Amino acid sequence: MTLAEERAVIGALSPSRAGDFMTCPLLYRFRVIDQLPERPSAAAVRGTLVHAVLERLYDLPAEARTVAAAQELLEPQWRRLLTEEPDYAGLFESDEERDAWLTQARGMVERYFTLEDPQRLEPAEREMYVEAVLDSGLLLRGYIDRLDVAPTGETRIVDYKTGTAPGREWEAKALFQMKFYALALWRLKGQVPRMLQLMYLGNGEILRYVPDEADLRATERKVEALWAAIERAVRTREWRARRSRLCDWCDHQALCPEFGGTPPPVPDREPGLSARVNRRSAADEI
């Protein structure tokens, strides 16, 4: 049984949906309450593809984890994604556009090998689903790309990003996701992770952070404050739009008051509390 089935909880939150609410409460409403469909972007699907390649790279024996072997995984993983999501084929207007997209994915996979040597690593977990219930009753859940465990027992949370490393003004937002995972693991296992590591395959940079209990307690307060704000929005039916540069990539501009649109009536649906998400979606590959 999952934690959601064993204990009564007040709600569930993932780092992606928490990020949605912080970015724009109306976006959270459209995705979680209205459950409006969205068309995955080519960039998001490329992230899904690269993540799948790096996950399966570690299925190979250590000595076989080479750049060439990783590149050979790209085509079969792309075919698998197309089988699971046939609509992905419509992302490209021509074979040339698709081939250029695949070339970019190959470049990101190759860049990964400049950041670390996979022959020297044996991850404890890959695509690790975690869920933990806070004392408040809020369930935290999500997928961690990779968990490394040292012989001494210290843990490192690793996340692959197929974009470029953020400027200083965006670092806190990037680290929030990692602190969210660290908080979940801490509450689940009673151990503060030794290192949080974001690997940006778009430009070959690594962002590292060493958390402590004070960090994670502050993250817990922030997460619980976010949930209180979500509950207030559910109760009042007020989901405010918040304009930002990220609006350029939003599928819902036609319904957004910031762009002259009118949202549909709020459905009588609260944030879902299914016990487990099936798998991370392309929309989560940021």
HUSUL-V620363 format. One record per backbone hydrogen bond with DSSP energy under -1.0 kcal/mol. NH is the residue of the N-H (numbers start at 0). CO is the residue of the C=O. If there is no record, write none. Layout:
BEGIN
NH_CO ; NH_CO
END
This chain:
BEGIN
5_1 ; 6_2 ; 9_136 ; 12_138 ; 17_13 ; 18_14 ; 19_15 ; 20_16 ; 21_17 ; 22_18 ; 23_19 ; 25_239 ; 27_23 ; 28_24 ; 29_25 ; 30_26 ; 31_27 ; 32_28 ; 33_28 ; 35_29 ; 44_40 ; 45_41 ; 46_42 ; 47_43 ; 48_44 ; 49_45 ; 50_46 ; 51_47 ; 52_48 ; 53_49 ; 54_50 ; 55_51 ; 56_52 ; 58_55 ; 59_56 ; 63_60 ; 64_61 ; 65_63 ; 69_65 ; 70_66 ; 71_67 ; 73_70 ; 76_72 ; 77_73 ; 78_74 ; 79_75 ; 80_76 ; 81_77 ; 82_78 ; 83_79 ; 84_80 ; 87_84 ; 88_85 ; 89_86 ; 90_87 ; 97_93 ; 98_94 ; 99_95 ; 100_96 ; 101_97 ; 102_98 ; 103_99 ; 104_100 ; 105_101 ; 106_102 ; 107_103 ; 108_104 ; 109_105 ; 110_106 ; 111_107 ; 113_110 ; 114_111 ; 115_111 ; 119_116 ; 123_146 ; 124_146 ; 126_144 ; 127_143 ; 129_141 ; 131_139 ; 133_137 ; 136_133 ; 138_10 ; 139_131 ; 140_12 ; 141_129 ; 143_127 ; 145_157 ; 146_124 ; 147_155 ; 149_153 ; 152_149 ; 155_147 ; 156_194 ; 157_145 ; 158_196 ; 160_198 ; 169_166 ; 173_169 ; 174_170 ; 175_171 ; 178_174 ; 179_175 ; 180_176 ; 181_177 ; 182_178 ; 183_179 ; 184_180 ; 185_181 ; 186_182 ; 187_183 ; 188_184 ; 189_185 ; 193_154 ; 194_154 ; 195_208 ; 196_156 ; 197_206 ; 198_158 ; 199_204 ; 200_160 ; 201_162 ; 203_199 ; 204_199 ; 206_197 ; 208_195 ; 215_211 ; 216_212 ; 217_213 ; 218_214 ; 219_215 ; 220_216 ; 221_217 ; 222_218 ; 223_219 ; 224_220 ; 225_221 ; 226_222 ; 227_223 ; 228_224 ; 229_225 ; 230_226 ; 231_227 ; 232_228 ; 233_229 ; 234_230 ; 235_231 ; 236_232 ; 246_243 ; 247_244 ; 248_245 ; 249_246 ; 254_251 ; 255_252 ; 258_255 ; 259_256 ; 260_255 ; 268_266 ; 283_280 ; 284_281 ; 285_283
END
